[in-house]
Structures are given as structure tokens and as C-alpha cells.
Amino acid sequence: MLGSAYYRWQHKYAPYLFTAPFLLTFAVFALYPMAKSLVLAFYITSGPKSQVFVGLDNFAFMLRDPNFYVAVKNTAVFALFSVFLQLPLSLGLAVLLNAKFLKLRNAFRFGFFSPYLLGQVFVAVLFSVIFAPRLGLLNRALAAVALMPSNTDWLGDPDRVMPALVLTALWMYVGFNMIYFLAALQAVDKDLYDAAAVDGAGPFQRFVHVTLPSIKPVAVFVVVLSTIGSFQLFELPYLMLRNGPGPEQAGLTVVMYLYQKGFEAGDLGYASVVGWSLALGVLGISLLQMRLAGTWKRET
């Protein structure tokens, strides 16, 4: 009787005991900070202890803050390049590295993926040297083919800061997204290709009518993931531009602006408003992308 009762108790409560460490950690390091930041959004702060309740004034100030709009514009431009330039390159690499005729495919796959393993801090330091005027590798290469003078200051020219950031992100993330597309390509049913070939479809037609529809769920996931990651951009421009937004704030991103207001200026209240605006904006954009991709369409 006692053994039966113990078994019923174990069967009922054991799942909660096993999930308790995760739930506790999530509550302490995720739910509580989110709730605290939502409360702080209604205060003006000067450090963590000095707080004055201002209601919706922080939200009103954000709507007329020109620096906030500069940060949003820069981040949106970077995100657009991530989606419309980075992802097609990732898909093209995945198609190439999935080809049976290519030798040393695994070595090439690791080579393209390995930049992601370095981390944004190391990559930022590395490309700060590559983009350096006169002695930078990129300037020396472009000057050698007479495309650009060797003293071009990529990170000191506001018109070239964003292209420099985009090029750096391409080098770092193209291989990372390639892995998702490569896994999706390898999961496509080979019988579909055979059936399309029997019907007279050429390589391009097979790619459009077989490959793309088959990898659509993964493609939508990669688009959403890349968009979220792009709007979280911080370490890369912050370190490449010497701990700042760069000339004329050309490298100012939303997260960098949040960091400036929250940790450099000490106004955690306004930083919370910026953070929640970013979170809601990314959520809205992600839902819109999934909606346009037909993720929620009912099957008939």
C-alpha cells in the first residue's frame, strides 16, 4: 500500500521536480528582469537606486528623440542587407557544397562555417585591422587593382561605415546560415527530383519547383532568425568603431543606443523603453514575415 502511494506520488510530481531547475533559472534570469524593465520604463533613473516616476514621459520622449530614429534606420538598413544579400549567398553556398561532384566538401563546409566560431569580439578586432587605412589588407588589395586609394578610411567615413559592417557580417554569418540550408537540402526527397527529371524539368526548373518549396520552412526560419539577430547588433559596430557609434553616428544601432542610455548615461528607465520598443518591433516584423511566407495557412 505504501509502495503504491509512493509510486503515484512519484509519477505525479517527478516531472515538476525535473523541470524545477530550468523553471527557477528562467524565472530569475528572464522573467524577473523583463518585469523589472517594464516597471522601470515608467521612471527616470540616475543609476540603479535613484528613481522618479514619470508615467508615459519616457515613451513620449522616445517618439521625438532624433537619435533613436537614427539608430532604428541604421539597424533596419543592416537587417535588410542581412536578409536580401546574406541569405541568398548562404543558399548559393549550400547548393554548391551539396553537389556530389565537389571534392573535399566537408573541408569547404567547415571552412565557410568556421568564422562564426570566432565570435563577434574577435571578428571586430580582426576587421578593424583589415579596414585600416594604408596598411589595411582590404585597402592594399583594392589599391593594387586601382579600384580605391590605399588611404581610404572605411571606419572614419560615415558613408562607408555601414558597408564595412555589412561586409564583416557577411564574412561571419554566411557560413552559419549555410548550415541550415545545407541540412534542408539534404532532407529533400530525391524521388521528387527524379520525377521532375522524367517530366523534362531542367536543373533550374527543378531548383525552383522542387528545391525551394521543399526547403521553405527552413528558409522562413532562417529569415526570421537573421532578422532578430540583425536587430540585436551591438558588439560588432561598438568595437570596430572604437567603443562608439562612429562618425556622424553612422554605426549607431538600437542596442548600442540602449547601452549608451542605460549604462553610460545611467538612465535605466529610458533604456527599458528602448529595449521594449525593440522587442515589440522585432516581434511584429517576425510575425509579418511568417504571415507573408504563408506559415499559418491552413492545409485544405
ChimeraX attribute file (.defattr): number of C-alpha atoms within 10 A of each C-alpha:
attribute: neighborCount
match mode: 1-to-1
recipient: residues
	/A:1	6
	/A:2	7
	/A:3	8
	/A:4	9
	/A:5	10
	/A:6	11
	/A:7	11
	/A:8	12
	/A:9	11
	/A:10	12
	/A:11	10
	/A:12	11
	/A:13	10
	/A:14	12
	/A:15	10
	/A:16	10
	/A:17	12
	/A:18	10
	/A:19	10
	/A:20	12
	/A:21	11
	/A:22	11
	/A:23	14
	/A:24	12
	/A:25	11
	/A:26	12
	/A:27	13
	/A:28	12
	/A:29	10
	/A:30	12
	/A:31	14
	/A:32	12
	/A:33	12
	/A:34	16
	/A:35	10
	/A:36	11
	/A:37	20
	/A:38	16
	/A:39	15
	/A:40	24
	/A:41	26
	/A:42	21
	/A:43	24
	/A:44	21
	/A:45	21
	/A:46	15
	/A:47	15
	/A:48	12
	/A:49	7
	/A:50	11
	/A:51	16
	/A:52	13
	/A:53	14
	/A:54	13
	/A:55	14
	/A:56	12
	/A:57	15
	/A:58	20
	/A:59	19
	/A:60	10
	/A:61	13
	/A:62	17
	/A:63	11
	/A:64	10
	/A:65	11
	/A:66	11
	/A:67	15
	/A:68	18
	/A:69	15
	/A:70	19
	/A:71	21
	/A:72	19
	/A:73	16
	/A:74	18
	/A:75	22
	/A:76	17
	/A:77	14
	/A:78	22
	/A:79	22
	/A:80	14
	/A:81	18
	/A:82	22
	/A:83	18
	/A:84	11
	/A:85	14
	/A:86	23
	/A:87	23
	/A:88	15
	/A:89	17
	/A:90	23
	/A:91	21
	/A:92	15
	/A:93	21
	/A:94	24
	/A:95	17
	/A:96	14
	/A:97	20
	/A:98	18
	/A:99	10
	/A:100	8
	/A:101	9
	/A:102	11
	/A:103	10
	/A:104	9
	/A:105	15
	/A:106	11
	/A:107	11
	/A:108	15
	/A:109	19
	/A:110	13
	/A:111	11
	/A:112	19
	/A:113	19
	/A:114	15
	/A:115	20
	/A:116	17
	/A:117	12
	/A:118	10
	/A:119	13
	/A:120	21
	/A:121	14
	/A:122	15
	/A:123	21
	/A:124	22
	/A:125	15
	/A:126	13
	/A:127	19
	/A:128	22
	/A:129	14
	/A:130	17
	/A:131	22
	/A:132	20
	/A:133	20
	/A:134	15
	/A:135	13
	/A:136	19
	/A:137	16
	/A:138	20
	/A:139	22
	/A:140	21
	/A:141	14
	/A:142	14
	/A:143	16
	/A:144	12
	/A:145	9
	/A:146	10
	/A:147	10
	/A:148	14
	/A:149	16
	/A:150	20
	/A:151	14
	/A:152	20
	/A:153	17
	/A:154	22
	/A:155	25
	/A:156	17
	/A:157	14
	/A:158	16
	/A:159	13
	/A:160	15
	/A:161	22
	/A:162	21
	/A:163	15
	/A:164	19
	/A:165	20
	/A:166	18
	/A:167	13
	/A:168	22
	/A:169	23
	/A:170	20
	/A:171	16
	/A:172	21
	/A:173	21
	/A:174	25
	/A:175	27
	/A:176	20
	/A:177	25
	/A:178	26
	/A:179	19
	/A:180	18
	/A:181	25
	/A:182	21
	/A:183	14
	/A:184	19
	/A:185	19
	/A:186	13
	/A:187	11
	/A:188	16
	/A:189	12
	/A:190	10
	/A:191	9
	/A:192	15
	/A:193	19
	/A:194	13
	/A:195	13
	/A:196	16
	/A:197	14
	/A:198	10
	/A:199	9
	/A:200	11
	/A:201	15
	/A:202	12
	/A:203	11
	/A:204	10
	/A:205	13
	/A:206	18
	/A:207	15
	/A:208	11
	/A:209	14
	/A:210	18
	/A:211	19
	/A:212	16
	/A:213	12
	/A:214	18
	/A:215	19
	/A:216	16
	/A:217	15
	/A:218	16
	/A:219	20
	/A:220	18
	/A:221	15
	/A:222	18
	/A:223	19
	/A:224	21
	/A:225	14
	/A:226	20
	/A:227	22
	/A:228	19
	/A:229	14
	/A:230	22
	/A:231	22
	/A:232	18
	/A:233	20
	/A:234	22
	/A:235	18
	/A:236	22
	/A:237	28
	/A:238	20
	/A:239	18
	/A:240	27
	/A:241	23
	/A:242	13
	/A:243	12
	/A:244	16
	/A:245	22
	/A:246	19
	/A:247	15
	/A:248	12
	/A:249	16
	/A:250	22
	/A:251	29
	/A:252	27
	/A:253	29
	/A:254	27
	/A:255	22
	/A:256	21
	/A:257	23
	/A:258	24
	/A:259	19
	/A:260	17
	/A:261	18
	/A:262	22
	/A:263	13
	/A:264	12
	/A:265	14
	/A:266	18
	/A:267	24
	/A:268	26
	/A:269	29
	/A:270	25
	/A:271	27
	/A:272	25
	/A:273	24
	/A:274	23
	/A:275	22
	/A:276	16
	/A:277	15
	/A:278	19
	/A:279	14
	/A:280	11
	/A:281	14
	/A:282	19
	/A:283	14
	/A:284	11
	/A:285	14
	/A:286	19
	/A:287	14
	/A:288	13
	/A:289	17
	/A:290	16
	/A:291	12
	/A:292	12
	/A:293	14
	/A:294	13
	/A:295	13
	/A:296	9
	/A:297	9
	/A:298	6
	/A:299	4
	/A:300	3
